[in-house]
Amino acid sequence: MQHPVRISTTPQGRWERAIQHDLHGRVAHLLATAILRGDYAPDSILPREAELMATFGVSRTVLREALRTLTSKGLIESRPRVGTRVRPKPAWNLLDVDVLDWYSRVAEPMVFALKLQEMREMIEPYAASLAATSYTDDTFRALANAHAAMAAARNVDEWVRADLQFHLSVLTACSNELLIPLGTLIERTLEAQLRLNAKRADVFNASLTDHTAVFDAIRRRDAAAARAAMASLLGVTRGRIEG
């Protein structure tokens, strides 16, 4: 007779599960960054389980959980009698919060910054114009609070937090449920870019006037002006990246 698996609900059991989850997350992170960095080339076969277990100092259970995580994110696939293969780059799910964050940490900084910038230039000007025609009282209040926080920022950290919320609030104000998750996707990498831009400026809040132009155009529900103002703001951002 097969006995049911009992899951411990004691503090010790919860602690053990938390440790195991943290271990598989650490292994997933290390193995993913190795793949994204090119240590394991696309279409290559990963080392066997025993070797990977020894490399990371974990059990087979932890390793297999980490591999399942990377499989779900499109980085690897397992084949019978072949092993675990690194998938080709086009199959990697870079539109995943973790994969994008891992990739940003190992990619050449300037190349990644410009790719993120290209993505922003394609989306944010139109998002600003859409926000101007679609914002609600609640979404405009969030945008206004972010703009006020930018104006009141006393240091780089306060500025970056407010700047990030401003751009996320523009996406939310579009009232398009397909655009809102985009903010969640790029939040970590966008914050790093905003911090770099603030440090490269003469003063951390040098772009306040440009943000105010976007804010005022959205407030007036002037879609064309909002789009142009956001494009101009992103042009300043590109100049700082390339400079």
Secondary structure, 3 states (H helix, E strand, C coil): CCCCCCCCCCHHHHHHHHHHHHHHHHHHHHHHHHHHHCCCCCCCECCCHHHHHHHHCCCHHHHHHHHHHHHHCCCEEEECCCEEEECCHHHCCCCCHHHHHHHHHHCCHHHHHHHHHHHHHHHHHHHHHHHHHHCCHHHHHHHHHHHHHHHHCCCHHHHHHHHHHHHHHHHHHCCCCCCHHHHHHHHHHHHHHHHHHHHHCCCCCCCHHHHHHHHHHHHCCCHHHHHHHHHHHHHHHHHHHHC
